[in-house]
Structure formats: C-alpha cells, structure tokens
Amino acid sequence: MLERLLKLPKSLNQSFFLFGPRGTGKTWWVKETFPEALYIDLLDTRQYSELLAQPYLLETLIKGNPSEWTIIDEIQKVPQLLGEVHRLIESKGYKFILTGSSVRSPHKKGVNLLAGRALMFHMHPLSYRELGAEFNLDHSLKYGQLPFVYTGAKPGLYLETYINTHLRQEVLQEGLTRNLGTFSHMLEIASFSQGSVLNYSEIGREIKANHKLVESYFQIIDDLLIGMRLTVFAKRAKRRLIAHPKFYFTDVGIFRTLRPRGTLDSSIEIEGIALETLFLHELRLLNDYEELGYSIHFWRTYGGQEVDFILYGEKGFHAFEIKRSDNISPKDLKGLRAFQKDYPEAELYLIYGGKWVRKEGNILLLPFEEALKRLPKLLDVSPP
C-alpha cells in the first residue's frame, strides 16, 4: 500500500475529525496509524442500528474494550453520537478519531459543539508525491487519483459504481434532497460547469428548478467533499471583477465519469479541464497536509481576462495558469500579464504540456510534471 502524506503531530493527545470523500483511504489509514484503537464501523448495519437507537451504548463499548483511542468511522451516519462523544471527552477524558465522508450532518449537529475539543484534518485522493514512480499522467487525466483507480483492475467500472452507488446512496441515506432524480440530473449538468463560473439561474432553467434550489444542490456537492467553489480574488482590486464562484469536482475521475461525451465534444477541451482539475487537487492537498495556510481563488475581470488559480497567504502570493497545449503563444500569457499589472508582488507561473522550462519576462513556464515536482518548493513547504 502507498504511504500517505497525511501526518499527525507527534505530540497529538487530542480527539480529531478526519474528513474526506468516500474511497480516499481514511479507514485504512486510521487502522494502520492506530492499530490498537477500538474500531466502530457505522457502515455495519448492526452497529449503526444499535447506536442510532441508543447512543449511550458508546460508553459501554469503550469500557468493554479499553484502549487509548476510539475510532468511529463515518460519523455522519449517526450525528447524534457527537453529543455522547462530547460528554465522554469532558467527563472521562476519552480520545476519539471521527471519520466522515460528508460534513453536512456533523457540521449541523456537532462539529461546533466539539470546537476546541477536536482538531480537524482532511484526506484527499492520492497525490503525485504519494504515487511516486507509479504516477502516470494519462491515467490520472482519465481516471483521477482515488486509490482504487491505481490499484484496481477496472478503474472505469469502479468510478461508475462510485457515482451510482456511493454518492447517490449517501444522498438518499442522509436525506439531503427529496428529489434524487433532479439531483442526479444536476450532477451531470454540473460536469459541464467544471472549471467555469457558475450561473445558478441558467442551470436552474436546464433542470427546471429555481436558482435557490440549484445553489442548495451545489452546497450538497461541497458537503459530500466531491466538489468545491472558488471565489474570485478581489484584494485591492483595481478592475471590475465578476462576483460568481467557479466550480470544480475535486477529482478528475468523478468529473469525467459524470460528464457525458459524444461526437460533438472536444477531447482537447475536456483534457484541458482535467489538467486544471488535477493541478487544483495537488494545490489543495499540499495546502492541507502541510498546513500552509493559503486561501485559493481564481481571478477574472468583466473584460474576460482570467487566471486559473491564485494562492494568497503569509507564505507567498502565487498565480497559476494551466494550458494543455505544448505550444504557448502571447495570447496564453495575457491573463497573467494583466494580473501582474495589478499585483506586481505575485509570482507568476504558466503550467503547460510542453517539455521545456523557460521564462517569458516574469512568467516561469513549467511542463506539467516538472511543476508537480517543484510545487512543494514553490509553495514554501518545509523539508521533513
């Protein structure tokens, strides 16, 4: 099994949440990291039913299986347990590891309750560094980087099952929407919005729903940890900027499985968006695992000048434009140059499909895999 980059503080002595999409390896990781812990699996029908009906049984389970740590896997299934967890932390000093593939129920019913008593970590699909010599760009652009698509025999079938079983069952079981058919259609429509600025009203017309319902559906996607919306970078803005967020499914494989494709679809366009998605995944993963503290945005003016990703924080100020093409023209640099005029402090990068590292003025051009190699240094990751 591949070694994961997620590392806990050596002196950790406090309960924590571990959130991440289904299939990212949370269960494997907590069992490997805490092999002596009591393990409670809320995907197990019997354990789920008993603890749903009688949350107080949690204390009796811990007393009957003494261990320094207790793992509760998929805590969102029984968010009522969070009250009992809170009581046991306060009254008994017990330590918990609470995993979840959705933040919706825990946030509504307990994360705030445990504020200051439980830390929060995130697990992502695999990274370039975790894959090492196993990394294959073409494979990642087609199937993404959920662990099974690299270790399993049929990644395409796995992703279809992931969408049709895991995600839709999660939505049904949590009662996130009353109309699964409309939500399923919205997932497909959302795949056409990958890497684009969202227009809720336009999507609403497509699925015959009002814009408020559409916005709530995107919130469900965010809460299931399979999508995210980037806000426009507007600090010290000198130009009129658009106000709507830009949307991404967080894994390439999920995006491409949801995205219908026919003879009229451009493979170059889809692969370009897939490349953006994969790079964003690496940015978010490093930012979380290394606790870099960047906020991640995009930049777009009303005149159409755009930069794909802006990272802003105490460790630096970076602007990244992603291009699938191996030939770069002056037109491809226009967004970065416009951004430089407004923000001369920013470091500028164009990540592209070519083979050569070179500079165009203040813009560093990096081949995609070379950019992934250099990314920890570019973002000021401390050496281990």
C-alpha positions as CSV (number, residue, x, y, z in Angstrom):
1,M,0.0,0.0,0.0
2,L,1.3,3.5,-0.8
3,E,2.5,5.6,2.1
4,R,0.2,8.6,2.6
5,L,1.5,12.2,3.2
6,L,-1.0,13.0,5.9
7,K,1.0,13.1,9.1
8,L,-0.3,13.9,12.6
9,P,1.6,16.0,15.1
10,K,3.9,13.7,17.1
11,S,2.6,15.1,20.4
12,L,-1.1,14.7,19.4
13,N,-3.1,14.0,22.5
14,Q,-6.5,15.3,21.4
15,S,-9.6,13.9,19.7
16,F,-9.8,14.8,16.0
17,F,-12.1,14.6,12.9
18,L,-10.7,13.1,9.6
19,F,-12.9,14.2,6.7
20,G,-12.5,13.1,3.1
21,P,-14.6,11.8,0.2
22,R,-15.6,8.2,0.1
23,G,-12.8,6.0,-1.3
24,T,-9.8,8.1,-0.3
25,G,-8.4,5.6,2.2
26,K,-9.5,7.1,5.5
27,T,-10.4,3.7,7.1
28,W,-7.2,2.1,6.0
29,W,-5.1,5.0,7.3
30,V,-6.7,5.2,10.8
31,K,-6.4,1.5,11.3
32,E,-2.8,1.5,10.2
33,T,-1.9,4.5,12.3
34,F,-3.9,3.5,15.4
35,P,-3.8,-0.4,15.3
36,E,-4.8,-0.8,19.0
37,A,-7.8,1.5,18.8
38,L,-11.3,0.3,19.4
39,Y,-13.0,0.4,15.9
40,I,-16.7,1.2,15.5
41,D,-17.9,1.0,11.9
42,L,-21.2,2.8,11.3
43,L,-21.4,1.2,7.8
44,D,-22.0,-2.0,9.8
45,T,-25.8,-2.4,9.9
46,R,-25.9,-3.8,13.4
47,Q,-23.6,-1.2,15.0
48,Y,-25.4,1.5,13.1
49,S,-28.8,0.4,14.3
50,E,-27.8,-0.1,17.9
51,L,-26.0,3.3,18.3
52,L,-28.7,5.2,16.4
53,A,-31.3,3.9,18.8
54,Q,-29.2,4.0,21.9
55,P,-26.2,6.4,21.7
56,Y,-25.4,5.8,25.3
57,L,-24.1,2.3,24.4
58,L,-21.0,4.0,23.1
59,E,-19.7,4.3,26.7
60,T,-20.3,0.6,27.4
61,L,-18.5,-0.4,24.2
62,I,-15.4,1.7,25.3
63,K,-15.5,0.2,28.8
64,G,-15.7,-3.3,27.4
65,N,-12.7,-2.7,25.0
66,P,-10.3,-0.5,26.9
67,S,-8.0,1.4,24.5
68,E,-6.3,4.8,24.4
69,W,-8.3,5.7,21.3
70,T,-11.7,5.0,19.9
71,I,-12.3,5.2,16.1
72,I,-15.9,6.0,14.9
73,D,-15.9,5.5,11.2
74,E,-18.4,7.5,9.1
75,I,-19.7,9.6,12.0
76,Q,-22.2,11.5,9.7
77,K,-24.3,8.3,9.7
78,V,-25.3,8.9,13.4
79,P,-24.6,12.6,14.2
80,Q,-26.5,12.2,17.5
81,L,-23.4,10.3,18.7
82,L,-21.5,13.6,18.8
83,G,-23.3,14.7,21.9
84,E,-22.2,11.5,23.6
85,V,-18.7,11.9,22.3
86,H,-18.6,15.4,23.8
87,R,-19.8,14.2,27.2
88,L,-17.2,11.4,27.2
89,I,-14.4,13.8,26.3
90,E,-15.4,16.2,29.0
91,S,-16.3,13.7,31.8
92,K,-14.0,10.8,31.1
93,G,-11.1,12.2,29.1
94,Y,-11.6,9.7,26.3
95,K,-9.9,10.3,22.9
96,F,-11.8,9.8,19.7
97,I,-10.9,9.6,15.9
98,L,-14.1,10.6,14.0
99,T,-14.0,10.0,10.3
100,G,-16.6,11.3,7.8
101,S,-17.3,11.4,4.1
102,S,-19.8,14.2,4.5
103,V,-19.6,17.4,6.6
104,R,-23.3,18.2,6.4
105,S,-24.7,16.4,9.4
106,P,-21.7,16.7,11.6
107,H,-21.5,20.5,11.0
108,K,-25.2,20.9,11.6
109,K,-25.3,18.7,14.7
110,G,-21.9,18.6,16.4
111,V,-18.7,19.9,15.0
112,N,-19.3,23.3,16.6
113,L,-20.2,21.5,19.8
114,L,-16.7,20.0,19.8
115,A,-14.9,23.2,18.9
116,G,-11.6,23.4,20.8
117,R,-12.0,19.7,21.9
118,A,-11.4,18.1,18.5
119,L,-9.0,19.0,15.8
120,M,-9.8,18.7,12.1
121,F,-7.8,17.0,9.3
122,H,-8.6,16.2,5.7
123,M,-7.7,13.2,3.5
124,H,-7.6,13.6,-0.3
125,P,-7.2,11.2,-3.2
126,L,-3.6,10.2,-3.9
127,S,-1.0,12.8,-4.8
128,Y,1.8,12.9,-7.3
129,R,4.3,12.5,-4.4
130,E,2.4,9.6,-2.9
131,L,2.3,7.8,-6.2
132,G,5.9,8.4,-7.0
133,A,7.1,6.1,-9.8
134,E,3.5,4.8,-10.2
135,F,2.3,8.2,-11.4
136,N,1.0,8.2,-14.9
137,L,-0.3,11.5,-16.3
138,D,-2.5,10.0,-18.9
139,H,-4.0,7.6,-16.4
140,S,-4.7,10.4,-13.9
141,L,-6.2,12.6,-16.6
142,K,-8.6,9.8,-17.5
143,Y,-9.4,8.2,-14.1
144,G,-8.3,10.6,-11.4
145,Q,-6.4,9.6,-8.3
146,L,-8.8,7.8,-5.9
147,P,-6.6,5.0,-4.6
148,F,-8.6,2.1,-6.3
149,V,-8.2,3.6,-9.8
150,Y,-4.4,3.0,-9.4
151,T,-4.6,-0.3,-7.5
152,G,-7.7,-2.0,-9.0
153,A,-8.1,-3.8,-12.3
154,K,-11.1,-1.9,-13.7
155,P,-10.9,1.8,-12.8
156,G,-13.7,2.9,-15.1
157,L,-16.2,0.4,-13.7
158,Y,-15.2,1.4,-10.2
159,L,-15.9,5.0,-10.9
160,E,-19.3,4.3,-12.4
161,T,-20.1,2.2,-9.2
162,Y,-18.7,5.1,-7.1
163,I,-21.2,7.5,-8.7
164,N,-24.2,5.3,-8.9
165,T,-23.9,3.6,-5.6
166,H,-21.8,5.5,-3.1
167,L,-22.8,9.1,-3.9
168,R,-26.4,8.5,-4.6
169,Q,-26.8,6.3,-1.6
170,E,-25.1,8.9,0.6
171,V,-27.6,11.5,-0.6
172,L,-30.6,9.2,0.0
173,Q,-29.5,8.0,3.4
174,E,-28.7,11.4,4.7
175,G,-32.0,12.8,3.3
176,L,-30.1,15.6,1.6
177,T,-32.7,16.1,-1.1
178,R,-36.3,14.9,-1.7
179,N,-35.8,14.5,-5.4
180,L,-32.9,12.2,-6.2
181,G,-33.8,12.2,-10.0
182,T,-33.4,16.0,-10.2
183,F,-30.2,15.9,-8.2
184,S,-28.7,13.2,-10.4
185,H,-29.5,15.3,-13.4
186,M,-27.9,18.3,-11.7
187,L,-24.7,16.3,-11.2
188,E,-24.5,15.7,-14.9
189,I,-25.2,19.4,-15.7
190,A,-22.6,20.4,-13.1
191,S,-20.0,18.4,-15.0
192,F,-20.4,20.8,-17.9
193,S,-19.7,23.6,-15.4
194,Q,-16.3,22.1,-14.5
195,G,-13.7,24.9,-14.3
196,S,-16.4,27.5,-15.2
197,V,-18.0,30.4,-13.5
198,L,-21.4,29.3,-12.2
199,N,-24.7,30.7,-13.3
200,Y,-27.3,29.2,-11.0
201,S,-30.3,30.7,-13.0
202,E,-29.1,29.2,-16.2
203,I,-28.6,25.7,-14.6
204,G,-32.0,26.1,-13.0
205,R,-33.6,26.5,-16.4
206,E,-31.8,23.4,-17.6
207,I,-33.1,21.2,-14.7
208,K,-36.4,23.1,-14.3
209,A,-35.7,24.3,-10.8
210,N,-35.3,27.8,-9.2
211,H,-31.8,29.2,-8.6
212,K,-32.1,28.8,-4.8
213,L,-32.6,25.0,-5.2
214,V,-29.7,24.8,-7.6
215,E,-27.4,26.6,-5.1
216,S,-28.5,24.2,-2.4
217,Y,-27.6,21.3,-4.7
218,F,-24.1,22.7,-5.1
219,Q,-23.9,23.0,-1.4
220,I,-24.7,19.3,-1.1
221,I,-21.9,18.6,-3.6
222,D,-19.5,20.7,-1.5
223,D,-20.6,18.9,1.8
224,L,-20.1,15.5,0.3
225,L,-16.5,16.7,-0.3
226,I,-16.5,15.9,-4.0
227,G,-16.8,19.5,-5.2
228,M,-15.7,23.0,-4.4
229,R,-16.4,26.5,-5.4
230,L,-13.5,29.0,-5.7
231,T,-14.2,32.7,-5.1
232,V,-12.7,35.5,-7.1
233,F,-9.5,37.1,-5.7
234,A,-10.5,40.7,-5.0
235,K,-8.0,42.1,-2.6
236,R,-7.0,45.6,-3.5
237,A,-9.0,45.2,-6.8
238,K,-8.3,47.8,-9.5
239,R,-10.7,46.5,-12.0
240,R,-14.3,45.4,-12.1
241,L,-14.4,41.6,-11.3
242,I,-17.1,39.0,-11.7
243,A,-18.8,38.0,-8.5
244,H,-19.9,34.4,-9.1
245,P,-17.8,31.5,-7.9
246,K,-16.0,29.0,-10.2
247,F,-16.8,25.3,-9.7
248,Y,-14.8,22.1,-9.7
249,F,-15.4,18.5,-8.9
250,T,-12.4,17.7,-6.8
251,D,-11.3,14.5,-8.6
252,V,-10.7,14.1,-12.3
253,G,-12.2,10.7,-12.3
254,I,-15.5,11.8,-10.8
255,F,-15.7,14.7,-13.2
256,R,-15.1,12.6,-16.3
257,T,-17.4,9.8,-15.2
258,L,-20.3,12.3,-14.7
259,R,-19.5,14.2,-17.9
260,P,-21.4,12.7,-20.9
261,R,-19.4,12.6,-24.0
262,G,-20.4,12.4,-27.7
263,T,-19.1,13.0,-31.1
264,L,-19.6,16.8,-30.8
265,D,-17.5,17.0,-27.6
266,S,-13.9,18.1,-27.9
267,S,-11.4,15.8,-26.3
268,I,-8.9,18.6,-26.2
269,E,-11.3,20.8,-24.2
270,I,-12.1,18.0,-21.8
271,E,-8.5,17.1,-21.2
272,G,-7.6,20.8,-20.7
273,I,-10.2,21.0,-17.9
274,A,-9.0,17.7,-16.5
275,L,-5.5,19.1,-16.3
276,E,-6.7,22.1,-14.4
277,T,-8.6,19.8,-12.0
278,L,-5.6,17.7,-11.4
279,F,-3.4,20.7,-10.6
280,L,-6.0,22.2,-8.3
281,H,-6.1,18.8,-6.5
282,E,-2.4,19.0,-5.9
283,L,-2.6,22.6,-4.7
284,R,-5.3,21.8,-2.2
285,L,-3.7,18.6,-0.9
286,L,-0.3,20.3,-0.2
287,N,-2.1,23.2,1.4
288,D,-4.0,20.9,3.8
289,Y,-1.3,18.3,4.5
290,E,1.5,20.8,5.0
291,E,-0.8,23.4,6.8
292,L,0.5,26.2,4.5
293,G,-2.5,28.5,5.2
294,Y,-3.1,29.7,1.6
295,S,-6.5,30.8,0.5
296,I,-7.2,29.5,-3.0
297,H,-9.0,31.7,-5.6
298,F,-9.3,32.5,-9.3
299,W,-9.2,35.9,-10.9
300,R,-11.4,37.1,-13.7
301,T,-12.4,40.6,-14.9
302,Y,-15.6,41.6,-16.6
303,G,-13.4,42.1,-19.7
304,G,-12.7,38.4,-19.8
305,Q,-9.0,38.4,-18.5
306,E,-8.5,35.4,-16.3
307,V,-6.0,33.5,-14.2
308,D,-6.9,29.9,-13.2
309,F,-5.6,29.8,-9.6
310,I,-4.4,32.4,-7.1
311,L,-2.8,31.3,-3.8
312,Y,-2.5,34.0,-1.2
313,G,-1.2,33.8,2.3
314,E,1.7,34.5,4.7
315,K,4.0,32.1,2.8
316,G,3.5,33.7,-0.5
317,F,1.4,35.1,-3.4
318,H,1.2,32.9,-6.5
319,A,-0.7,33.0,-9.8
320,F,-1.0,29.8,-11.9
321,E,-2.4,29.5,-15.4
322,I,-2.8,26.0,-16.8
323,K,-2.6,25.1,-20.5
324,R,-2.8,21.6,-22.1
325,S,-1.1,22.8,-25.3
326,D,2.6,22.2,-25.8
327,N,2.9,25.5,-27.8
328,I,2.4,28.7,-25.9
329,S,1.5,31.9,-27.7
330,P,1.5,35.5,-26.4
331,K,-2.3,35.2,-26.1
332,D,-1.9,32.5,-23.5
333,L,0.1,34.9,-21.3
334,K,-2.4,37.8,-21.4
335,G,-4.2,36.9,-18.2
336,L,-1.0,36.6,-16.2
337,R,0.4,39.8,-17.5
338,A,-2.9,41.7,-16.7
339,F,-2.7,40.2,-13.2
340,Q,0.9,41.3,-12.9
341,K,0.0,44.9,-13.7
342,D,-2.4,44.9,-10.7
343,Y,-0.3,42.7,-8.4
344,P,3.4,43.1,-9.2
345,E,4.2,41.3,-5.9
346,A,2.8,38.0,-7.2
347,E,4.9,35.1,-8.5
348,L,3.6,34.1,-12.0
349,Y,3.6,30.6,-13.5
350,L,2.3,29.1,-16.7
351,I,1.9,25.3,-16.4
352,Y,1.7,23.7,-19.9
353,G,2.0,20.5,-21.9
354,G,5.5,21.2,-23.4
355,K,8.9,19.9,-22.4
356,W,11.0,23.0,-21.6
357,V,11.4,25.1,-18.5
358,R,11.7,28.7,-19.7
359,K,10.9,32.3,-18.8
360,E,8.8,34.9,-20.6
361,G,9.5,38.1,-18.7
362,N,8.5,37.5,-15.1
363,I,6.4,34.4,-16.0
364,L,8.0,31.0,-15.4
365,L,6.8,28.3,-17.8
366,L,6.9,24.8,-16.4
367,P,6.0,21.5,-18.0
368,F,3.1,19.9,-16.0
369,E,5.1,17.1,-14.3
370,E,8.0,19.4,-13.6
371,A,5.6,21.7,-12.0
372,L,4.3,18.9,-9.7
373,K,7.9,18.1,-8.8
374,R,8.7,21.7,-7.9
375,L,5.3,22.5,-6.3
376,P,6.4,21.9,-2.6
377,K,9.4,24.3,-3.0
378,L,7.3,26.9,-4.9
379,L,4.7,26.9,-2.1
380,D,7.4,27.0,0.6
381,V,6.9,23.6,2.1
382,S,9.4,23.0,4.9
383,P,11.7,20.0,4.4
384,P,10.9,16.9,6.5
